[in-house]
Amino acid sequence: MIIIQDVLKTTAFQNSEVLAGIKGLSNEVSTITVAEVPDSANWLRGGELVCTTAFFISNKVVHEKEWIESLIRNGASALAIKTSRFLGGLPSGLINVANQHDFPIISLPHEITWPAVIESFMDFFMNEQMKIMELVEDVQSSLINLVLENKSIQAIANKISILAGNPIILEDARLQVIAIGNLNSEELDKEILEHRIKPSFQKKILKSNYYKEIQKGVNIEKIEMSVKLDDKRDTNNIMIPIFTNETLYGFISLLECKRPHTPLDLIVLKNSTTAIALQLMKQYLNDQTSRKKTLALIEDIIQGRIHTQIIFEYDYLNINWSHPMITILADFEDLNKNNSFWDRSEEIISNIIKKRLKNHFGQVIIGNEGTFYTILISFSPSQLKKVTNLLRTEETAEIISILKFSH
């Protein structure tokens, strides 16, 4: 991605001057064209740096305000003009419109030729395109290799954070945190991070038009939101959706803790989404296999099919077979109303139940098939009533709170 500010560094623009629209120097530019006729805006496709001597304006063939508005309306990125050739100076009407729309107007020396300007731009453009292609290849290759090497989603998040030069946050479609890149980095402002992942900030995102459009399946490129602390610290948060095959897997966010992001950083984020989605799907399939295996174990225990092979096969669970166990059956409503969302509800429910119950009981085994959960708990007779009460209160409230968060 090339912006007007980059173009000003090229050879042909060394002696140029920005006369208006200076706030638009971050406008993206994809090509260059020369316009010396009044209706030239009709041929624009968007993203052009338009070059002109403005001869037709000097002869009052067209009103300058209407002409520049037509350029802006048709997607031009900026205007490069030889003001000394015919105009003598830039009309105030052009300056006012340009400033109003953050549309840069750049004055070029009279002696420079259009072929020289075009050649200078295209040389720079091609070099930048090559750099971008190399970066995309490096990003995709390094991240896909991590997936193939069976590295964790945390390892992938750390790698993206290094490539993007700032801390990053991976969240699912409901904005539940999956991983935080380089959590222990010196550049990461822990207070900013804590504020960013608070429910209050998440709700701000959920109520935004950006999130509402994403819910409808509209793949909006990005959103920038400010993370503000009471001590007036203000950090920019750039958020990009992770869309693959019309499924929203979640979001990747960059926190500008170390430095302002660059166009190349955005390229890193956009080209990391495929590897993230692939790893999340791979992790989901592994979890599904594990849950089915655990469910089969629970069935064997309930039916009394305990033998040496099963004990050895499930040794990694560290089950104490001598303790009495109680079986609890729980059926949760399917709250994933949006089929275009990658669903982590099974994982969330299992983790919450296991975490809470392990605080009160020594051993918890959970298996599920869809929304139907079977839970085995080691207990003493005096704890029997406590088991069911816990599931009716703390766990249910937290699960519903999280799964309904985005609805």
N, C-alpha and C positions, 0 to 999 in steps of 0.2 A: 504494500500500500504506500503510495507516494502522495505527499501533500504539497501545497504551494510553497510552504516554507523550505522544503527540500529543493524545489526548482530554483529558488532564489540563490542557491549556492553554486549553480552551474555556471560555466564559462560565459555564456551569452548574457546572463543576468547580473554579472559582477558590478556593473555600473548602473543598475536599475534602482528605482525608488518607489516605495509603496505610498501612493497618494491618498488612498481611501480603503475602507473595509479591512483594516489591519486585524480585526478579530477573526477574520475568515482565513487566516494563513494556514489553519489546520484542515481546510477543505481538501478532500481527496481529488486527485487529478489522474486521468487515465490516458489522455491523448492531447494533441495540440492541433490547432487549425487556424487558418488565416481567414478573416472575414472582412471583405471590402465592399459588400453590397447591403442595402437596408434590410432585406428579408433573410439575412444569413442565419438568424436564430431558428428559423424553421427547419434547418438541416442538422441541428444539434441532436445528439443522442444522450447527452449527460456526461459529466466528468471532463469536459474540454477546457483547456487553457486557450482562450480566444485571443488572437493577435490581430491588430488593426492599426491603420493610420488615421481612421475615422474621417476620411475625406468627405463622405456623404453627410456627416454631421456638420462639418464646417460649411457646407453648401446649403444647409437647412433642408436637405432632402427628406430627413426624418427628424423628429424631435428627439433629442438625446435621452430624455427621461424614459420615453416609450421604448427606445431601442435597448437600453441597458436592462429595463424590466423584462423585455422579451428574452434576453440572454439568461437572466436569472430564472425566469419561469420555465425555460427549456433545459435547465440543468447545468449550465456552464459553471465551472469552478472558479474562474478568475478571468480578468481582462488585462492583456499586455498591450499598451498603446504608445505610439510615438507621438507624444503631445506636441513636440516642437515642429513636426512636419507640416501640419495644416491648422491645428487648433491654437497653437501658441500657449495655451494653458488649459487646464481641465475645468470645464464648466461646473458651476456650483450645483446644478441639477444632478449631474452624474455623481458628484461627491456625496450628496445627501442620500441618494438612493443606495449607493454602495455601502455607506456606513449603516444605513437602516437594515440592510440584509446581510451584513458581514460578508460582502462580496469584494474581494481584493481588486483594486485597480493599480496596475504597475506601470510606471513610466520607463520606457526604454530610450536609449540614445538614438538620435536621428540617423547616425552613420551605420548602425548595425543592420544587416540584411535578414530577411525572413528565412532564407535557406540556412544561414548560420544559427539562427535561433532554433529552428526545427532540428537541425543536426545535433546541437548541444543538448536539447531536451531528450531526443531519442537515444543518444549515447548513454545518458544518465538513466533513462527509463529502462533500457535493456540490461544495463549492469545491475540495477536494483531488482529487476525481475529474476535475474540469475541468482542473486543472493537469496531472494524469497524462496525460489525453487529448492535451493540447497538447504535452506533452513527447514522447509516443510519435510523434505526427505530425511533430514537428521532427526527431527522431532518424531515423525511417525516411526522411523526405524528403531530408535532407542526405546520408545514406549512399547511398541509391539514386541520387541525382544524381551522386555520385562514380563509381558503377558505370557509369552512362550516359555520363559524360564520359571513360570509359576510363582512370580513374585506377588506380594500382597498389594492391595489397593493403596495401602499406606506408602509402600515403596514407589508406586507410580506417582502419587501425590507429591512426594518429596522430590522426585525427578522433575516434574513439571514446575515446581516452585523454583528449582535451580535454573531451569531454562528461561523462566519468565522474570527472574531477578527480584521476586517479591513473594511473600507468603501467599498460599492459595488455600481455599476451602472447597471441599467436595460435599455436596448435599444431595439428598434424593429429591423426588418430585414434591414431597411434603415438607421439604427444607429441614429434614432430620440430618444432622451431620454424619457423614460417612468417614471422612478423613480430613486432616489438616496438614498441609505440606510444611515440612521443616518447623515443627512445633517448638523445638528447642533452639531455633536460630536466634542469634543476637539481634537480628533486624526486626524480629516479631515483637510488636508492642502488645503485651499480654492484656492490658486494659482494653485496648481497641478490639482485640479478638473476642474477649468476653462480652463486650457490648454488642459486637456484630452477631454473635450466635445466641443472644438473648431472645426469648419468645417475643418481647416487645418489638425488636427490630424485624424478626421474622414476620410478625403480623403486618408490619409496614409494607413488606414485600408482597405478602399475600393480598393485601388490599389495593395494590398498585394496578394500573391498567396493563402494565407489562405482564404481570402474572396472569391476569384475566385473559389476555390474548393468548398467552402460552397454553392455558387450559383448553382453549378452543382449537389448539393444534397449529396456531400461527407461529412459525419459527422466526421470532424477532432476534436480530443479531446480538444485541447487548443492551444492558441498562447500567447507568452509573448512578450510584446513590451514596450520599455522604454519611459517614459514621462519625457522630459528634459526641464528645464527652463534656462533662460539666466544666472542666478546666479549659474549655474552648478549643481543645485539640480537635482537628477535623481531618479525617482520612477518607480518601476516595475509595469506593468499592465498585469494581467492574464485574458484572455478572453476565455469564453466557450460558444459554441452555445446552444440555447434552441431548441432542435429538439424533436418533438412528432408526431408519425404517419406520418413520412416523410415530415412534415411541419416545416419550420423554423419560429419560433415565434420571434426570436431575439437573443440577447446575454446578458450574465451576466459577468460583469468584476469586478475584485478585485484590488483595489489600495493598494500597500504596504506602507501605510502612518504610520501605528502603528508598524508593525513588519513584517519580511519576512514570506511568506506563508509556510505552512507545507503540507505534503501529506493529513492530515486529513481535512485541509481547502478545498482542491480540492474535497474531498469526499462530503463535505457540499455543495459546489457549484453544483456538478454534480447531487446530489440527491434533489436539490431544483428546478430543471428545470420543473419537472412534475407539481408541485404545481403552479409555475409561469404560465405555459401554460394553466392550468385549470382555473386560475383566469382571465387571459387575455381573454380566450374564453367566460367565464361567463360574463365578463364586456362587451364584444363585443355583445353578445346576448341581454343584457340589453339595450345597446345603440341602437341596431337595433329596439327593441320594442319602445323605447322612440322616435326615429326618425319617425317611422311609425305613432305613435300617434300624433306627432307634424304636420306631413304632412296632417293627417286627419283634424286637427284643421284649418290649412291654407285653405284647401278645403272648410270647412264650412264657414270661414270668407269670402272667395272670392265669394261663392254662396249666401252669405247673411243669412246663417242659424245660426244666433246668438240668443240664448235663455238662460234662467236662468240656465239650467242644464250644458250647455257648459261653462258658466262663472264660475260656482262653480267648475266644473271638472278641469279647467285649472287655478285655482286660484294661484297655486304654481309658475306660470310663471310671475305673477305680471303684467299682461297686462293692459295697459291703453286703454280701449275700446273707449274713446272719441276722441283719436287722429286720424287724417287721415293716411292712409297707402298706400304704393305703393308696387306692386308685381313685383319681378324680377325673371326671369327664366334664369338659367345658366346650360350649359351642358359641363362637363369636360371630356377630353379624358381619357379612362381607361389606366393608366400608369403602372399598376401592371402586367408587362409582364411575371413575373415568378410566375406560379400558385402554386409553393411549398412554397411561402412566405406568412406568415400571413399578411393580408392587413389591414392597418389602414388609407388608403387614405380618406375614407368618414369622419372619425373623424378629420383628419388633415385639410381637406378642410373646414369643418363646423367651427372648432375652429378658423382658420385664418380669415374667413369671419366675424364671429361674433365679434372677438376681434377688427378688424380694423374698422368695421362699427359702433361699439358702441362708438368709439372715436369721431364720428361725429354726430351720431343720438342716440336718447334716447332709442329706442326699436328696437330689431332685433329678428325675429323669423325665424328659418331655418328648413326646412324639406327636405328630399331627398329620391329618389328611385334609387338606383345604382348611376350612375354618373350625374343624372338629379336633379338639386337643385331648390327648390322654396323658395324665400326669401321675407318676409314681413318686411317693414321698416316704422316706424313712421317718418313723415317728415313735414316740412312746404313747401309751394309751391316754395319758393325761393331756396330750396335745391334740387329740382328735377334733374337738370342737374348734380349736384355734385355726386349723387348716382351712376349713370351709369359710370361716369368717374373714380370713385374710383375702381369699380370692374374691369375696363379695364386695370388699371395700377398696383397699389400697390399689391392688393390681388392676381391677376393672376400671377404676376412675382414671388411672394413668394411661391405660391402653386406649380408652375411648378419647381421652384428651388429645393424645398424639395422632390417632388415626382419623379423627374428625377435624384436625387442625386446619386443613386446607379446604374444608367444605362449609 
